[in-house]
Amino acid sequence: MTDEKKMVNPGERLLSEITKQGMKQSELAIRTGTSPKHISTIISGTKEISASFARNLDIALGVESGTWANIKAQYDAYLADLEEKNGITDEETAIYKKMKDIVDYFLSVNIMHNNCGIPEKIIQLRKLLCVTNLTVIPKITYNAAYRAQVTTNTAVDPYILFAWQRLCEIQTSDAKINNSFDSKKLSDSIPEIKKQMFEIDPNTMIKNLKSIFAKCGIAFEVVHHFRGAPVQGFIKESDNGRVILCVTIRGKSADRFWFSLFHEVGHLLNGDLSTRFIDFNTVKSEMEDNADAFARDTLIDPDHYKKMLRSGDLHDLDYIKQFAKHEGVPYWIVIGRLHSDEWLDWSRFTHEIPRFEWADEKK
C-alpha cells in the first residue's frame, strides 16, 4: 500500500516538476495547448488530470509516455484507499459537496488547504469542525445563540450553519481580550459604539468596534455570510469567560447591520448569554422582543420617535435629517426604522441608506 505521508497530489507534483525545470505555468499552457487557467486549476487540485492532458504533459515535460497517467492512477488508488480506511460514505461526500461555498471560503482564507482530493478535504473538514463524521452534525445541540433571517426564499442548512459557527470561533480566536465579559462596561460603552455609525470607512468602523468591545471582554468580528446560514448575529460565551459577538452584512443595508448589532448587544445586557437558541425573525418570543426593543430604543428614543410621527412630514427628507441630528444618529437609521414600521414605502429614500459588501463581491 502507498505511504500516505509520501503521496502528493498530481497538481502539487506538477508544480514541483515545472519549478525544477524553470518553466512558468504560462509556458506549460503553451506547450500543452491549454490555457493558463487550466494549468492553475490542475495545480490547485480543483481539476483532475484527464487522459489526454496526461499524454500532453509527458510530451511537454520530456518524460516517458504514460508517466503522468501512472501518477494519476496511483493517486486515485491512494484516494480510494484513504476513503475506505476513513469510512467516507457517499452520504458524507454529498454533504461535503453541499457545503461547497463555505468550504471554498475556508480554502481561500487558508483555514483548509487545497492541492488534494475530496476525501482528503473531507478529513480536513472533520478536523476543522471537530467531528469524526460530517453526518453527525444535525444531532449536535447548538452551543451558541443566533439571530437568523428565514423567509420563503431562504432556509437553514444545519451543516452550513454549524460550519459558520466554527468560522466565527476561528476568526475571533486571535482577539486580544484581557478580561472577562463586563456588562457594566458594555452598557457604559453604548454612546461610543453609536458614534461609529458616522464612520465613513467600514474597515475603520470595524477596527474601532473591535477595540471598544475588547475592553468589555468581547471578541467582535464581522463574518462572511453564506446561503444556508441566513444569520445576522451570533453570541457565545467562551471557556475563558470572554464573549464572542459576530454579525454579518447579510442584506447589506447599513441600518440592518446596526440593528442586528444592537439586537445582539441587547441579548448580552438582558442576560441571555447562557441561553442556547436560534432566534429566528419569524418566531416571536419574549426574549427576542426584548432584544428588538433594546435595539430600537437605543438607536432612537421611543418618545421622540412617537412625537416625530405625529408632528412632521415623513416624506420630507430634510425633516428626517433634522430629527436624526437631534437623536445623534445618521439620518438613514431613521429611514430604515420608518421602512421597518411601514410608515414609509420600502422604495422611498432607499438609495440614501449606505450598503456594505465584501471586497470579493465587488464587480
N, C-alpha and C positions, 0 to 999 in steps of 0.2 A: 504494500500500500504506500502511496506517496506521502512523504513527510509534510504535514500541514505547514510547519514553520518555513519550509523552503519553497513552497508553492507560491508563485507570483502570478497575478492576473496578466493575461496576454497584453493588455494595454500598457500596464506598467513595464512589462518586459520589452515592449516595443519602444517605449520612451528611452529605456536604458540603452537599447541597441543603437538607436539613431544618435543618441548623445555620444556614445562611444565612437561612432563613425564621423562625428562632427557634422551631422546632417540636421537641418532645420525641418520642422513639421511641414512648412510650406513647400520645401524641396521634395519631401516624401510624397506630398499630394500630387506634385507634377509627375514624379517618376511612376506613380501608381495610377495616374489618370483619374484621381478623385479630387475632392475639394478639401481645403484646409479644415473646414468644419467637420468633415467626415473623419479626418485623422484625429481631430481633437476629441470627438465623441468616442472613438476607439480607445484612445489613451486614457480618457477619464473613466472608462469602464461602463459608460451608459449605452454603448452599442457593441454588439458582438462582431467578431471577425467572420465574414462569410467565406464560403469555399473559394469563390472567385477572387476575393480580396487576398486570401491567404496565398494563392498562386502568384498574384501580383507582388506581394511582399517578398516572396522567395526571389523573384527576379530583381526587384528594386534594391534588395539588401545583399544580393550576390551570395545566396546560400543554396544548399541542395534542395531540389524540388521535393515538396511535401513537408519541409521543415515546419512551416507555420501552421499547416493543417494538423500536424502532430502535436504542436504546442497547444493548439486549441482543443484537440481531443483529450489530451492529458488534463487540461484544466477543467473541462466538462466532467470528466470522470471524478476529479477531485471534488467538484461541487456536488455531484450526485452522492458521493461517499459522505461528504460533510452534512448534506441534507438528511441522509438516512441516520447517521450517528446522532444527530441532534434532534431527531424526531420532528422535523419540519414537515407538516402536512400541507395538503392542498388548501385546507381551510385557513391555515396561518399565512400562507403565501397570498391568498385572496385578501386577507385583512391588510397585509403589508401593502399590496398594490392599491387598496382603497385609501391608504394613508399617504399617497404619493406626494401631495402638495407639502405636507408638513415634513415628510422625510427629505424632500428636495431642499427645504429650508434648512433642516439640520445639516445637510451636506454643504450648503452654500456658506454657512457660518462656522463650519468645521467642528460642529458638535459630533457629527459622524464623518467617517472618511469614505471616499469614493474608491475607484480603481479596484472594485471587487464585484462579485456576482450577487444575485438576490439572496441566496442562502446566507452568505457572509453578512449582508446588510441586515437581515432578519436577526441574526445573532447579536450584531451591534445594537439593534433597536431594543432587543430584550434587555441587554445590559443597561442601556440608557434609561429604560422605563422601569428597571428593577423588577422584572417578571421573568419567570422561566419559560413562559409561552404566551404569545400575544392573545390567545383565545380566552385567557382568564380575566382580562381587563374589565369586562362588564360586571364581574362578580365582586369587584373591589369597591368598598364603600368610599365615597368621596371624603377626603380629609381636609377640605377647604370650603370656602363659601364663594359662590359665583353669582354674577348677575348676567343672565343670558337673555337675548332678544330672540324670541321664537315667533314666527309668523307662518302664514300658509306657504310662504316661499322659502322658508328656512327649516332646518331640522338639526337636532343634536345627534352627532355620531359619538358614542361612548369612547371609541378608540382614539379619535382625534382630540376629543375634549380631555382625555387622560394625558395624552402626549402634550397638549397645550399647557396643562398644569405643570408638567415636568419642565417645559420650556421656561415658564415663569420662575420656577425654583432655580434653574441653572443660571438664568440671566440676572438674578438678584444675589447669587451666591458670593460674588466678589465685592458686594457693597460693604463699605467700611462703616459698620454700625457699632458704636462703642457702649451703648446702653440698651436696656430692655425697653419695651414699649411703655410710653408715658402718655396717658390720655390727657392729663392736665396740660402738658406741653403742646400736645396736638390741638387742643381747644384754644390755647393762647396763640397758636400759630395761624389760625384761620385768616386774620387780616393780611398777613404776609403771603399766604397761599393765594388769596384773592387778587393781590397785586400782580401776580404772574399772568393773569388774563390779559393784561395790557402789553405783555412782552410780544414784540412782532416776530422775532425769530423763534420758531418752535424748538430748535435744539437748545437755545439758551434757556427757554422756558422750562424744558425738561431737566436741564442741569440744575437750575435754581430749585425746582421742586424736589429733586433728589436730595439736595443739601438741607432743605427745610425739614423734609420727612426724616432724614437720618438723625437729626437732633431729637426727634420724638421716638427713636427706636424703631423706625420703619424703613425697610428696604423698598424703594419705589422704582418702578420701571414701566415704560410704555412698551408693550409686547405686540408683536405681529399677530394679526388675526387670520383665521383660516375657515374655509367653508366646512361645516360640520361641527365647528366650535363657535357658535354665534355669541361670543362672550364680550361683555362690555367692561366688566370689572371682576376682580378676584382678590380675596384676602385670606391669609393663612398665618397661623401662629407657628413659629419655628421652635425647635427644642431649646434653643439658647435664649428664649424669651423675647426675641425681636419679632417683628411682624413683616410679612411680605404683602405689599399692596401693588397690584398691577392693573392697568387699564389698557384698552385698545383704542384704535381710532376707527373702529368699525362704524360705518355711517358717515365718517369723515367730517361731519359738521362740527365746528368748534364748540357750539353751545351744547351738543350732546356729550362731547368729551368732558366738559366741565361739570355737567350734571351728573354723569357717571362717576366722576372722581369724587364729588361731594356726597354722592349716594354711598359710596364705599366708606368715606370718612364718617358719615352718619352711622353706619353699621359699627364702626370701631368705637365711636363715642357713646353709642347706645348699648354697648356691652354685648354685641352679637358675635364677637370673635370666636367664642368657644362652640358656637353652633355650626354644624355642618349642613349645608343646604345648597341647593341650586335655586337661585332667586329669579325665576322666570318672570319676564314682564307681563306675561299673560295670566299669572297666578297671583291672586291677591292674598296678602296676609298682613297681620298687624305689624310684624317686623319690617316687611317691605314698605308698608305705608309710612311707618315712622322714618325710615331711611329716605324715602321720597320727600317727605315733609321737611326733613332736615336740609336736604339739598335745595329745595325750592326756597325755604325761608332764609337760608344762609346766603343765597345768591341775591334774593330780592326780599326786602321787608314786606311781610304779608299785608300789614295795614296800609302801607304806602301803595302797594300794588292795587288793592281794592279801591283806594281813592283815585288812582290813575285811571282805572277802568270806568269810573263814574264821571271823571272831570274832563277828559280830553278826547281829541280825535285820534283814534288808534291807527288811522291811515295816514297820519301826518308824521313823517319821518323825523322832522325837527322836534316835534313834541316827544317822541320816543327817546331821541338823543338827550333832550333836556332832563327827562326823568331818569335815564340811565346815569347821567352825570351826577345827579343828586344822590343816587344809590351807590355810586362808586364802583360801577361795573361797566364793561363795554356795552354799547347800545345793542349789539347783536345778541347779547344774553337776553335782553328784554324781548327782542323779536322772536327768539326761539321759544320763550315762555308763552308769548301770545299765540304762536303757532300751536304749541302743545295743548294749550287750554281752548283752542279753536275760536279765539277772538279774532284771529287773522287767518285768511286762507293761506295754505302752505306755500302757494306761489308768490305771495305778497312779500317783498323785501328779501326773498331767499338769497338773492345774489349778494346781499350785504353781509351774510354770515361767512366768515373765513372757513376754508376747508383744509383739512390735513390729509396728507398722503405719504406713503412710504416712498423713499427715493427710487426703489426698483419698480414702482408702479407708474412713475412719471414717463410721459411719452415725449 
